[in-house]
């Protein structure tokens, strides 16, 4: 059987290649498998071993890290000849992006075939991997996490263990992505305002970057407000945002630029105000979203 410096990597997309390279950099014996074998050439030249099949790759090492495009691709690998049998006694760290349901089903399948299972959600781009602050959300049985942690630390220093529910990492990944995409939509609408008014959009980006640390602190405060259930005004009254989002919408209408984002935002805040939440902390908007 393998020692604690052996790992198998299944999937050699942009992220998988980086994962394999980081293990090689740390002196691991790395076995690779990918549908397109040619993607392994550069890694093999650096000392990795290319397995002839996914099952063979799994048999070589106690720990296997899978990172493929989506769970459809992962399921297709699980269905390949010999894979289920090869998983017996292995630890599978699944870093493929999926839903909480995907994670729950994958854990059940892995356990049925004798494998320990850990779900991970990478929250970084390939070129950000391997840093002390690289964020990686992880969930699954604590004993499995303890065994896998040294391997995972090769990939990311900012590991956040979210507990024993396998679905937790995928759920938190969707929660944080919701924040990121919401921010991105607002940023892009702001870029249209900047363009329309003749501002340098790169300068707008620099201004937003300067605001972000303060904004992050504000979001952390609002999260604590929601958890406490006390929506007494502490930082930002809801009514200010009712007026601000209406002003953003009105300005977009007058300027003749796209109004989809401010229409959505202003509509939510108007409904919250109509529901009597205007005199509470901004985070009270969550009450509307719960219903």
Secondary structure in CASP SS format (residue, H / E / C, confidence):
PFRMAT SS
TARGET T0000
AUTHOR 0000-0000-0000
METHOD secondary structure of the structure
MODEL  1
X C 1.00
X C 1.00
X C 1.00
X C 1.00
X C 1.00
X E 1.00
X E 1.00
X E 1.00
X E 1.00
X E 1.00
X C 1.00
X C 1.00
X C 1.00
X H 1.00
X H 1.00
X H 1.00
X H 1.00
X H 1.00
X H 1.00
X H 1.00
X H 1.00
X H 1.00
X H 1.00
X H 1.00
X H 1.00
X C 1.00
X C 1.00
X C 1.00
X E 1.00
X E 1.00
X E 1.00
X E 1.00
X E 1.00
X C 1.00
X C 1.00
X C 1.00
X H 1.00
X H 1.00
X H 1.00
X H 1.00
X H 1.00
X H 1.00
X H 1.00
X H 1.00
X H 1.00
X C 1.00
X C 1.00
X C 1.00
X E 1.00
X E 1.00
X C 1.00
X C 1.00
X C 1.00
X H 1.00
X H 1.00
X H 1.00
X H 1.00
X H 1.00
X H 1.00
X H 1.00
X C 1.00
X C 1.00
X E 1.00
X E 1.00
X E 1.00
X E 1.00
X C 1.00
X C 1.00
X C 1.00
X C 1.00
X H 1.00
X H 1.00
X H 1.00
X H 1.00
X H 1.00
X H 1.00
X H 1.00
X H 1.00
X C 1.00
X C 1.00
X C 1.00
X C 1.00
X H 1.00
X H 1.00
X H 1.00
X H 1.00
X C 1.00
X C 1.00
X C 1.00
X C 1.00
X E 1.00
X E 1.00
X E 1.00
X E 1.00
X C 1.00
X C 1.00
X C 1.00
X C 1.00
X C 1.00
X H 1.00
X H 1.00
X H 1.00
X H 1.00
X H 1.00
X H 1.00
X H 1.00
X H 1.00
X H 1.00
X H 1.00
X H 1.00
X H 1.00
X H 1.00
X C 1.00
X C 1.00
X C 1.00
X E 1.00
X E 1.00
X E 1.00
X E 1.00
X E 1.00
X E 1.00
X E 1.00
X C 1.00
X C 1.00
X C 1.00
X H 1.00
X H 1.00
X H 1.00
X C 1.00
X C 1.00
X C 1.00
X C 1.00
X C 1.00
X C 1.00
X E 1.00
X E 1.00
X E 1.00
X E 1.00
X E 1.00
X E 1.00
X C 1.00
X H 1.00
X H 1.00
X H 1.00
X H 1.00
X H 1.00
X H 1.00
X H 1.00
X H 1.00
X H 1.00
X H 1.00
X H 1.00
X H 1.00
X H 1.00
X H 1.00
X C 1.00
X C 1.00
X E 1.00
X E 1.00
X E 1.00
X E 1.00
X C 1.00
X C 1.00
X C 1.00
X C 1.00
X C 1.00
X C 1.00
X H 1.00
X H 1.00
X H 1.00
X H 1.00
X H 1.00
X H 1.00
X H 1.00
X H 1.00
X H 1.00
X H 1.00
X H 1.00
X H 1.00
X H 1.00
X H 1.00
X H 1.00
X H 1.00
X H 1.00
X H 1.00
X H 1.00
X H 1.00
X H 1.00
X H 1.00
X H 1.00
X H 1.00
X H 1.00
X H 1.00
X H 1.00
X H 1.00
X H 1.00
X C 1.00
X C 1.00
X C 1.00
X C 1.00
X H 1.00
X H 1.00
X H 1.00
X H 1.00
X H 1.00
X H 1.00
X H 1.00
X H 1.00
X H 1.00
X H 1.00
X H 1.00
X H 1.00
X H 1.00
X H 1.00
X H 1.00
X H 1.00
X H 1.00
X H 1.00
X H 1.00
X H 1.00
X H 1.00
X H 1.00
X H 1.00
X H 1.00
X H 1.00
X H 1.00
X H 1.00
X H 1.00
X C 1.00
X C 1.00
X C 1.00
X C 1.00
X C 1.00
X C 1.00
X C 1.00
X C 1.00
X E 1.00
X H 1.00
X H 1.00
X H 1.00
X H 1.00
X H 1.00
X H 1.00
X H 1.00
X H 1.00
X H 1.00
X H 1.00
X H 1.00
X H 1.00
X H 1.00
X H 1.00
X H 1.00
X H 1.00
X H 1.00
X H 1.00
X C 1.00
X C 1.00
X C 1.00
X C 1.00
X H 1.00
X H 1.00
X H 1.00
X H 1.00
X H 1.00
X H 1.00
X H 1.00
X H 1.00
X H 1.00
X H 1.00
X H 1.00
X H 1.00
X H 1.00
X H 1.00
X H 1.00
X C 1.00
X C 1.00
X C 1.00
X C 1.00
X C 1.00
X C 1.00
X E 1.00
X H 1.00
X H 1.00
X H 1.00
X H 1.00
X H 1.00
X H 1.00
X H 1.00
X H 1.00
X H 1.00
X C 1.00
END
